[in-house]
Amino acid sequence: MLDALDAAVVRRWVAACVQSLDVHRVGIDRINVYPVADGDTGSNLLDTLRSALAALEENPVGQAGAAVGVAARGALAGARGNSGVIASQVLRGMADAVRGCAVITGPDLREALREGARFAATAVSEPVPGTMLSVLDAAAAAEGPDGLHDVAVAAARAAAVALDRTPAQLAALAEAGVVDAGGRGVVVLLDALVAVIAEQPAALAAAARARDDEPHIPRAREGGSDLYAYEVMYLLNDIDEPAVEGLRDELDRVGDCVSVVGDGDGLWTVHVHCNDIGAAIEAGIDAGRPRRIRVARFADAVPATVDRFTRDRAVVAVVRGDDLAELVAAEGVAVLKAGQAEPNAYELVEVITGTGAGHVTVLPGDSGLVAVADEAAIRAVAAGQDVVVVPCASPVQALAAIAVHDPRRRAGDDVVAMAEAAAATRRGEVVVAEADGITWIGPCRADDVLGFADGEVVLIEVGPSGPDVLVRAAVGVLERMLVAGGELVTALMGLDAPDAVADGLAAFLRRERPDIDLAVHRGGQAGSVVVLGVE
């Protein structure tokens, strides 16, 4: 559980938002009835957050507050639709609250959410109860303990409650029998934040809970508005506040759903629904020099998707050891073989994109590979691929996840099953000390044999590290692991492990626990004599 957000975690949150919105996009689009039933709120939010993520990719920064600022500017520059403009202002308000913060703590996050809601409210000419603004206000007003996770959970829960109330606040929602689409998007973003703080796989919760059964809202005119037929958006640079107010007033006369919002650094995004496209653009010309002008006719706003993927899903594993790589590949898993040095994230991105799959689950073979997997996933997500990393602290946990993988399940359910299998697998390891040192259970000398269980040293066998000593250490570790029970033991033999180790483990189980199965594989890893897993 994280107690603060640094710049890397901020970027991970934005990536998780993109993944979660990608999962929920269709459902959000289906319930989009206000302010215009154009069926694109989920798509607009997704495009806006993708722009925020792209900005973070292009402009790496070292402080959390600065990272939120980069995301806010990216979101504003690429904002789509009314909901996207509001989301960009949420990020801008958050950035304003945490400017200068190296890390973001619980109290910082609470203040950021309050400023985000305040900035979002100013983005709309005429705020209406029952919209995403109401959901944002509820999240910002949530109270509770000051821990980072506590603040995020309280905000997400308050937002979910407020979302359920939106049909009672807005007649259009009540008539259609749906909650507000933008409000649901807010809940998705906050749920992604909770998942990242809890160090869950990015967007895992969203993938598990995604609903595709939202009612399809019948429209008298597909995506149309009774009053206005077009959406006009453009960017303006370096205009003063009087010009901004004058532009808002003029656009209010031209149409509705008017937003003129800035990033605090001279860039403004303009949004309006209207019939007179020329008048909306001329108003911008009077205020400054419009650029990146986008005009959409609501009647044409039926989303068209071109699938660039050749398959539905794939699993990618990053492992150490030639034999283990062959073992994993034999299960139909794409493999990146890592040496003792950490692989480059770009190498993993190539493997992920090379699968040609729309959804990819990544299994890092040990805790040292998780950061690389996260970095590669963020880059692949920014490029439009759905990638979820299932954290694994050991190759035996990756093998356990692969064993339960079932491509016939829904992608979200399959990821959940793999994550649960990995988490339920207890891990052990036997290594030979390379130098004198101090452990939690006492000092060790070079060539002593150390036994680990779930990452902690549990025994030290005095060297030299001959076969008999290695067998005693392996059996000692396994004996401790089996105190909590188990049905299957997996042993991955290291590059230089003598056959006596596998024989000793088998003899111990035959003698002491004949009810437990043993699977022995050559892993070929150089850093450990044997890696053990108990399921």
TAMONOR-V814497 format. One record per pair of residues at least 4 apart in sequence whose C-alpha atoms are under 7 Angstrom apart, sorted by the first residue. I is the first residue (numbers start at 1). J is the second residue. If there is no record, write none. Layout:
i->(I,I)
j->(J,J)
This chain:
i->(1,1,1,2,2,3,3,3,4,4,4,4,5,5,5,5,5,5,6,6,6,6,6,6,7,7,7,7,7,7,8,9,10,10,10,10,11,11,12,12,13,13,13,13,14,14,14,15,15,15,15,16,16,16,16,17,17,17,18,18,18,18,19,19,19,19,20,20,20,20,20,20,21,21,21,21,22,23,23,23,24,24,25,25,25,26,26,27,27,27,27,28,28,28,28,29,29,29,29,29,30,30,30,30,30,31,31,31,31,31,31,32,32,32,32,32,32,33,33,33,34,36,37,37,38,38,38,38,38,39,40,41,41,41,41,42,42,43,44,44,44,44,44,45,45,45,45,46,47,47,48,48,48,48,48,48,49,49,50,50,51,51,51,51,52,52,52,52,52,53,53,53,54,54,55,55,55,55,56,56,56,56,61,61,63,63,63,63,64,64,64,64,64,65,65,65,65,65,65,65,66,66,66,67,68,68,68,69,69,69,70,71,72,72,72,72,73,73,74,75,75,76,76,76,76,79,79,79,80,80,81,82,82,83,83,84,85,86,86,86,87,88,89,89,89,89,89,90,90,90,90,90,91,91,92,92,92,93,93,93,93,93,94,94,94,94,94,95,97,97,97,98,98,104,104,105,105,106,106,106,106,106,107,107,108,109,110,110,110,111,112,113,113,114,114,115,116,117,117,117,117,118,119,120,121,121,123,123,123,124,124,125,125,129,129,129,130,130,130,130,130,130,131,131,131,131,131,132,132,132,132,132,133,134,134,135,135,135,135,135,136,136,137,138,138,138,138,139,139,139,139,140,142,142,142,143,144,144,144,145,145,146,146,147,148,149,149,149,150,151,152,152,152,153,153,154,155,156,156,156,156,157,158,159,159,160,160,161,162,163,163,163,163,164,165,166,166,166,167,167,167,167,167,168,170,171,172,173,173,173,173,174,176,180,181,182,183,184,185,186,187,188,189,190,191,192,192,193,194,195,195,195,196,196,200,201,201,201,201,202,202,203,204,204,204,205,206,207,208,208,208,221,222,223,223,223,224,224,224,225,228,228,228,229,229,229,229,230,230,230,230,230,230,230,231,231,231,231,231,231,232,232,232,232,232,232,232,233,233,233,233,233,233,234,234,234,234,234,234,234,235,235,235,235,235,235,236,236,236,236,236,236,236,237,237,237,238,238,239,239,239,239,240,241,242,243,243,244,245,246,247,247,247,247,248,248,248,249,250,250,251,251,251,251,252,252,254,254,254,254,255,255,255,256,256,256,257,257,258,258,259,259,259,260,260,260,260,261,261,261,262,262,262,262,263,263,276,277,278,279,280,281,282,283,284,284,284,285,285,297,309,309,309,310,310,311,311,311,312,312,312,313,313,313,313,314,314,314,314,314,315,315,315,315,315,316,316,316,316,316,316,316,316,317,317,317,317,317,317,317,317,318,318,318,318,318,318,318,319,319,319,319,319,319,319,319,320,320,320,320,321,321,321,321,322,322,323,323,323,323,324,324,324,324,325,325,325,326,328,329,329,329,336,336,338,338,342,343,344,345,345,345,345,346,346,347,348,348,349,349,349,350,351,352,358,358,359,359,359,360,360,360,361,361,361,362,362,362,362,363,363,363,363,363,364,364,364,364,364,365,365,365,365,365,365,366,366,366,366,366,367,367,367,369,370,370,371,372,373,373,374,374,375,376,377,377,377,378,379,380,380,380,381,381,381,390,392,392,392,393,394,394,395,396,396,396,397,397,397,398,398,399,400,400,400,401,401,401,401,401,402,404,404,405,405,406,409,409,410,411,412,413,414,415,416,417,418,419,420,421,424,425,425,425,426,426,426,426,427,427,427,427,427,428,428,428,428,428,428,428,429,429,429,429,429,429,429,430,430,430,430,430,430,430,430,430,430,431,431,431,431,431,432,432,432,432,433,433,433,433,433,433,434,434,435,435,436,436,436,437,437,437,438,438,438,439,439,440,441,444,447,447,447,448,448,448,448,448,448,449,449,449,449,449,449,449,450,450,450,450,451,451,451,451,451,451,452,452,452,452,453,453,453,453,461,461,465,465,466,467,467,467,468,469,470,470,471,471,471,471,472,473,474,475,475,475,476,477,478,479,482,486,486,487,487,487,488,488,488,488,488,489,489,489,489,489,489,489,490,490,490,490,490,490,491,491,491,491,491,491,491,492,492,492,492,492,492,492,493,493,493,493,493,493,493,493,494,494,494,494,494,494,494,494,495,495,495,496,497,499,500,501,502,503,504,505,506,507,508,509,509,509,510)
j->(197,198,199,197,198,105,147,148,103,104,105,148,9,10,64,103,104,105,10,63,64,102,103,104,11,61,62,63,64,67,12,13,14,64,67,68,15,56,16,378,17,192,193,196,18,49,53,19,53,378,381,20,192,202,203,21,189,192,22,46,49,50,23,203,381,386,24,188,192,203,206,207,25,42,46,188,46,206,207,210,28,210,29,42,43,30,42,31,211,212,214,32,41,42,181,39,40,41,42,43,39,214,215,216,217,178,181,214,215,216,217,37,38,39,40,41,181,37,172,173,172,225,223,224,222,223,224,298,301,223,44,45,83,181,182,46,185,47,48,80,81,83,84,49,80,83,84,50,51,80,52,75,78,79,80,84,53,75,54,382,55,74,75,78,56,71,72,74,75,57,71,382,58,382,59,70,71,74,60,67,70,71,66,67,67,101,102,103,68,101,102,103,104,69,95,98,99,100,101,102,70,99,100,71,72,91,95,73,92,95,74,75,76,88,91,92,77,263,78,79,88,85,88,263,269,84,85,88,84,85,85,86,271,87,182,88,89,90,120,123,91,92,93,116,119,120,123,94,116,117,119,120,95,116,96,116,263,97,112,115,116,119,98,112,113,115,116,99,111,112,115,108,112,108,109,109,148,110,146,147,148,151,111,146,112,113,114,140,151,115,116,117,140,118,140,119,120,121,136,137,140,122,123,133,127,133,259,260,261,258,259,258,259,134,169,170,134,166,167,169,170,180,135,166,180,182,183,136,180,182,183,186,137,138,162,139,159,162,163,183,140,159,141,142,158,159,162,155,156,158,159,155,154,155,158,154,150,151,154,150,151,150,151,151,152,153,194,197,154,155,156,193,194,157,194,158,159,160,187,190,191,161,162,163,187,164,187,165,166,179,180,183,184,179,169,170,179,180,171,173,174,178,179,174,174,175,176,177,178,179,180,178,217,184,185,186,187,188,189,190,191,192,193,194,195,196,203,197,198,199,200,202,200,202,204,388,389,390,391,388,389,207,208,412,416,209,210,412,412,413,416,299,299,298,299,301,229,298,299,229,273,274,275,274,275,297,298,273,274,275,295,296,297,298,272,273,274,295,296,297,271,272,273,277,294,295,296,270,271,272,293,294,295,269,270,290,291,292,293,294,268,269,270,290,291,292,267,268,269,288,289,290,291,266,267,268,266,267,243,244,287,288,244,245,246,247,287,248,249,250,251,283,284,287,252,258,260,253,254,283,255,258,272,280,256,258,274,276,279,280,272,273,274,272,273,274,272,273,271,272,270,271,272,268,269,270,271,268,269,270,266,267,268,269,267,268,280,281,282,283,284,285,286,287,288,289,290,289,290,301,356,357,358,356,357,356,357,358,357,358,359,357,358,359,360,355,357,359,360,361,333,334,360,361,362,333,334,335,352,360,361,362,363,333,334,335,336,362,363,364,365,335,336,337,338,363,364,365,324,325,336,337,338,364,365,395,337,338,339,525,325,523,524,525,326,524,327,522,523,524,328,522,523,524,329,335,337,330,333,333,334,335,348,351,342,343,369,347,348,349,372,375,376,350,376,351,352,376,353,376,380,354,355,360,385,386,385,386,387,386,387,388,387,388,389,373,388,389,390,389,390,391,392,398,369,370,373,391,392,369,392,393,394,395,398,370,392,393,394,395,392,393,394,373,374,391,375,376,377,389,378,389,379,380,381,387,388,382,383,384,385,387,385,386,387,419,397,398,422,397,398,427,399,400,532,533,401,422,425,402,422,403,404,421,422,405,418,419,421,422,418,417,418,414,418,414,413,414,414,415,416,417,418,419,420,421,422,423,424,425,535,533,534,535,454,533,534,535,453,454,532,533,534,452,453,454,477,531,532,533,451,452,453,528,530,531,532,449,450,451,452,473,474,528,529,530,531,449,450,451,528,529,447,448,449,450,445,446,447,448,449,450,446,447,445,446,444,445,446,443,444,445,442,443,444,443,457,457,457,448,463,464,465,460,461,462,463,464,465,460,461,462,463,465,470,473,457,459,460,461,457,458,459,460,473,477,456,457,458,477,457,458,477,481,469,473,469,470,470,471,498,500,472,473,474,501,475,500,501,504,476,477,478,479,505,508,480,481,482,483,486,534,535,516,517,535,516,517,518,534,535,517,518,519,532,533,534,535,518,519,520,532,533,534,519,520,521,530,531,532,533,520,521,522,523,530,531,532,497,521,522,523,524,529,530,531,522,523,524,525,526,528,529,530,524,525,526,529,529,503,504,505,506,507,508,509,510,511,512,513,514,516,514)
